[in-house]
Amino acid sequence: MYAYKMSRVPELVICSFIVVSLLVIHFFSDLLRASLGGYYNQDVTLSQLVESQSSDYAWFLKLLVNCFGYSCVFVPGYLIYKYVGRVNYLERGNKTFLHKAINMCITGNSGYDQLDAGSSAADKERPAASTAAKRTSSQEAVQLLWCFGGLMISYLTWGVLQEKIMTQNYLNFTGQSAKFKDSQFLVFSNRLLAFLVSLAYLQWQPSPVRHRAPLYKYSYASFSNIMSAWFQYEALKFVNFPTQVLAKSCKIIPVMLMGKIMSKTKYESYEYVTALLISLGMIFFMSGSADSSKASGVTTLTGIFLLSMYMVFDSFTANWQGSLFKTYSMTPLQMMCGVNMFSSIFTGASLSMQGGFMDSLAFATEHPKFVFDMVVISVCSAVGQLFIYHTIDVFGPVVFTIIMTLRQAVAIMLSCFIYQHSISLLGIFGVLIVFVAIFLRVYCTQRLRAIRKRDEANKPKMAV
């Protein structure tokens, strides 16, 4: 009996870490509420108090509060990680649910050896099955049209609704108009649906690929992913959608810098040239597409800063996911499921701490058109991710890049047509420079690969 009680001590300590951490974070959130003037009005949520501050700087307060909410996951997770390593909890014999869950998070080992062995056998058979199925030219054309149409429809709809939700007014049942302000709730709804879709897809697979990565590895990509999405939504309050779309084309530059820092990646000379051309085109576009309604110095600098932070976090996400693919060889759908799972946990914890759930749900009950737009944008985000992975799997990253570049050009034209954005000749010239640079980059990449394959084939074979 004594031995049984002692075996339960680590689990009690782990649970106490979670409870105490949440109580401490809740205490500091109450202090923050009091400092913002919400001590005497308990009906006002923390997110509403932040929104009541100066509109030019409310985003900074909101960012701090969001990160404070993410600590509800990071702090107990870090304490559990250190404690488990110190007491050798994973080496104990008691295989409880908590033990298996922590084992999956830290080591990636579920303890189901038979399932892993069966999955490993399926892994060996998968490449042969995938390479055996060859398609005819007509089937290739149908597949390409399917991928092109799916990516275009899902992401063009997503882009138009993204701008509508963050910039347009919604009418309630009494005819009063209001704007939706909590971009984190949109990130939560998008990531939750993407997690559920990818999880369902993985469950329905006839021969699942074995998953080897520790789950906590996804948390880094998840955090950078939700931060990039949050900065992207917030930027729409300060810059117009065409500026944001073209700024996304500049992701090549921070991705290259992040690759240099994280992976010591070497780049070809044409990659540096095209990166400079994209930067030049972006400068021309922003100089020739000033929006008079958002033209103050504060909002312009804020919009540029938010877009820059979006690109920094997004480039980290891409490089971190690339390193996970190389290390653990998971499938893209497993990556999608793991990242979106942690993204749902992070944003859900932050919204719960701020009271943003009730605030956003109250807005949804009063504005039915917002509910429709939110559901559609979440579906488009989830379906778009599936089309991304399918297109890269079938046709490779080059074809995917060309399709998404065309999508960006169409998105700019749609936004200008629907929301009446004005672009000067200098701005149009900047757009052309950006897209010419992207296509030049794709062409040079393909050309270099062809030359390397030809040189490899022409190498003289050594005599035996």
N, C-alpha and C positions, 0 to 999 in steps of 0.2 A: 504493500500500500504506500509506504514511504517512497519507494523507488518510482512508483507511478506518479506521485505528486511532484517529485523532483524532475521527472521528464516533461512535466507541463510548465515548468518555470520559464523556459525560454519563450514559449508561446504567449504566456501572460506578459512577459516583458515587452515582446513585440507589439502586442495589442495596446499596452500602456504607452508606448512610443507614439502610436497613432492618436490615441485619445488626448494625451498631454499636448502634443504638437498642435492639434486642432483647437484645443482650449486656449493655448497661448496666442495663436494666430487670431482667434476670435476676439481675444482681449485687445490686441493691438488694432484690430479693425474697428472696435468700439472707440478707441482713442482717436483714430483717424476721423470717424464720424463726428465726434465731439469737436475736433479741431476745425471741421468744415461747417459747423453750426447746426448739426442735426441732433444735438443732445436732447433738446426739448421737444423735438418732433419725431417720434419713433415710427410714424407711418411713412416717412420718406426713406427710400432705399439709398444705399451708399452710391450707387450708380446715378441716381437722380441728383444727389448732392454734388457729384462731380460735374454733371451736365449743367448745373446752375451757375458754375463758375464762368469766367470770361471765355467766350467762344473761341478766341484765337489761341488760348493756351490750355483749354480743357482737355485736349488730346494728351498733353504731357501728364496731367494728373491721372487721367484714365489709364495711361500706360503704367504708371506706378502702381495703381490699384490692381490692375490685371496681373502684374508680376507678383504682387503681394498675394493674390489668389492662387497663382501657380505654386507658391511656396507651400500650400496645403498638401501638395503632392511631393514636391522635392524634399522638404525638410524631413518628414517621417520616412520617406524612401531612403534618404542618405543615412539616417540614424539606424534603420533596420539593416542596411547593407554593411555598415561598420560593425554592428553588434553580431550579426550572423557570422562574419569572418573571425571575430575575436573568440567566440565560444564554440566554433566548429559545429554550428547547428545543422548544417547540411549533411554532415557525416553521421548523424544520429540515426538510429534504426526505426524510430516511429514515423511511419509514412502517413501522416494526417493530410487533410486537404490544404492546410496552411503551409505545411512542409513542401508539398508538391508545387503549390503556387509560387513560393519563394524560390524553389529550385528552378522552375521555369524562367523566372525573372532574372536570376543571377547567372545561372550556368547554361540555360537552354535545354536542360535534360529533364524530360517529363517523367522518367522512370518506367516508361512503357517500352521495354526492350523489344518485345515481340512486334509491336506496331512499328517501331523504328526499323526493324529488320525487314518487315514486309514493305515498308515505304522505300527502303534502300533498294530492294529488288525492283520496285516499280521505277525508281530513278534510272536504273541501268537499262531498262527496256524502253524508257521514254524517248531518248534521242533516236534510237533506231526506228521507232514508230513514226516520229515526227519527220524524219528525213525520207522515209519510204513513200510518204504521200506526196506526189508531185502533181501540180495543177497545170492545166492547159492554158493557152493564151487568153481564151475567153473567160475562163474561171479567174485568172489573174486580174483581168479588167473589171469583172464584177466585184471582186474583193477590194480592188483599189477604189472603185466608185462607192462601195459600202463604207470604207474607212473615211474617204474624203467627205461624204455626205454626213456621216455620224459626227465627225470632228467639227465640221462647219456648223451644223444645226445646233449641237449641244453647246459649243463655246460662243457662238454668236448670240444665241439666246441668253446664255449666262452673262455675257458682257453687257447686253442691253438692259437686262433686269438689274444687274449690279449697279449701273448708273442710276436707274430709276429709283431703286430702293433707298440709295444713300443721298439722292439730291432732290427728288420730287416729293410733293405733298400728297398725303392720303386723306380722303374724306371719311369721317365717321358717320354714324346713323343720323346725327343731327345736322349734318352738312358742314361741320367745322373741320378745317384742314390742319394737319400736323405732319412733321417729319419723323421718320424712324431714326434713332440715334445710336443704338447699341450695336456696333458692328461685330462685337464678340459673339452675340447671339447668332448672327448669321454664320460666323465661322463654326460655331458649335453644331448648328443644324446641318451645315454642309458636311462636316467631318463625321457626324454620327451616321448620316445616311450612307456615306461612302464606306464606313466601317461595316455596317449591316449588309450592304450589297456585296462587298468583297468576302465577308465571312460566309454568306449564303453560297456564293459562287465556289468557295473553297470546299464547303461541306458537300456540295453536289458533284465534285470531281470524282470520277470512278477510281482513279489511282493517284491519291495525293502524294506530292513530293515531300520527303522528310524535311522538317524544319529543325535547324541546328542552332540558330542564333539566340543568345540570351535576350529576353524581351526588353530589358532595360536599355539595350543598345538603340532601340527605336525611339526612346524618349528624347534623345538629342535632336534627331531629325524632326521629331514631332514638335518640339518646342520651337525650333527655327521655322518650321512650316506654318504654325499658327501665328507666329510673330510676323512673318512675311505677309500672310493673308490679312492680318489685322492692319498692318501699315498700308497695305494696298487699299482696303476699304476706307481707312481714314483719309488717305490722300485724295480721294474723290471729293472730300469736303473743301479742298483748297485748290485743286487743279482739275481741268476737264478730262473727260475720258480719253480723247485722242492723245493728249499729252501722256497719260498713263500707259496707253497701249504702246506708243513709240518708245517710252522709257523702258518697257519690258524687252525691247529689242537690244538695249544696251546691257542686258544681263550677261552677254558674252564677256564683257570687260571684267566685272567683279568675279565671274566664274574662273577666268584665266588667272586673276590675282590670287583667288582662294586656292586654286590648283597649285600655283607656285608655292604658296605658304604651307599648305597641308600635305601635298603629295610630291613636291619638287618636280612638277610636270614641266617638260620642255615643249615649246611651241614653235611652229614654223613661222617664217618671216611674213607670209601672206596673212596669217592669223593676226599679227600685230597691225598690219596695214588695214585690214578690214575693220578691226576694232577702232582704229583712229577715224576711219571714214564714218562709222556708225556714230561715234561721239560728235563729229563735225555736223552730221545730218541732224542729230538731236538738238544741237545748239541752234541751227538754222530754224528748226521747227518751233522750238520754244520762243525764239525771237519773233517769229512771224505768226504766232497763234495766241497772243495774249488775250485773256478773257477779262473784259472790263469789269464784270461783276465780282471777280476774284483777283483784282490787280494790285491790292495794297502790298507794301513791302513785306509785312509780317506774313501774310497768307502765302505769298509767292515763295519766300524762303522756307516756310513751314512745309509747303507742298514738295519742294525739291528735297528737303531733308527726309520727309516721310518716304518718298520714292527711292531715295538713296538707301535708307535702312531696309526697305522692302527688297532691294536687289542684293544687299549684303547677306541678309538672312536666307534669301532664296538660293544664292550661290553656295552658301554653306550646306543647305539641305541637299543640293545636287551632289556635291563632293562627298558628303558623309554617306549618302545612300550608295554612291559609286563604290566607296571603300567597303561597305557592308556586302554589296553584291560580290566583290572580289574575294572577300574573306569567307563568307558563309554560303555563297551560291544559292541563295533563296530565290524563289520565283517572284516576278513583279507583283503578282496578286498577294503573296505573303507580305511583301514590303508595304503594299497599299493597306492591307488589313492591320498590320502592326503599327504603322505610323498613325493611321486614323483612329485606332483604339486609344492610344495615348493622347492624341489631340482632343478626343471627346472627353477624356478624364480631366485633362488640364483645363479646358474651357468650361466644363461642367462644374468643377470645383471653384473656379474663379467666379462664375456667375452666381453660384450658391452663396458664396461669401459676400458678394456685393448686393444680393437681392435682385440681380438683373433678370433672373428667370421670371419672377412675378411681374416685373415692370414690362418686359417684352411680351409676355402672355396677355397682360392687360391691354397693351396696344393692339395685339392680334385680335382679341375679342371685339374691339371697337372698330377695327378696320379690316373687313373681310378680304378686300383686294390685296392687302399686304400678305395675308395668309396664302393666297393663291400664288403671288409672286415668290414668296419664301419657299414654298413647296417646289415650284417649278425650278428655281435656281439651284436648290439642293439636288434635285433629280438630274439636272444638267451637269452639275459638278461631278456627281458619282458616275453617271454614264460616260461623261467625257474622259474620266480617268481610265475607265475600262477600254475605251476606244484608243487612248494613248498607248496602253500596254499591248493591245492587239495589233495596232499599226506597226509599232516598233518590232514586235515579234515576227510579223509576216513580211514586212517590206524593209525593215531596218530604219536607223535613225535619220538617214539622209532624206528619204521620202517623207518621213514625219516632219522634218524641219521645213521642207518646201510647203507642205500643206498648212502648217501652222503660220508660216510667213504670209501666205495668201490670206489666211483667216484674219491676221492682224490688219492687213490692208483693207479688207472688206469691213472689218469692225470699225475702223476709223471713218470710212465713208458712211456706214450706217448711223454711227453716232452723230456725225455732222448733219445728216439728213433728218434724223428724228428729233434731236435736241438743239438744232439750229446753231452749231458751233461754227465760228468764222475762222478761216485759215487763209492767210495771204499767200502771194506767189512765192515768197521766201520760205514760208512754212511748207508749201507743196514741194518745193525743191528739196527741202530737208528730208521729207518723207521718201522721195525718190532716191536720194543718196543712201538712206538707211536700207531700203529694200534691195537696191542694186548691190550694196556691200554684202548683205546676207546671201544673196544668190551667188555672188562671186566667191564667197567663202565655201558654199556648198560645192560649187564647180571645182575649185582648187583642191578641196578635200578628195573628191572623187578622182580627179586627174592624178593626184599624188599616189592614191591607192593603186590605180591602174599601172602607173610607172613602176611601182615597187613590185607588183605581181609579175610584170613582164620581165623585170631584171632578175627576179627569183627564178622564173622559168628558164631564162637564158643562161643561168649559171652553169659552167661546165661540170659534168659529173666526174667525181674522182674515180680513177681506175682501181679496181679491187685487186 
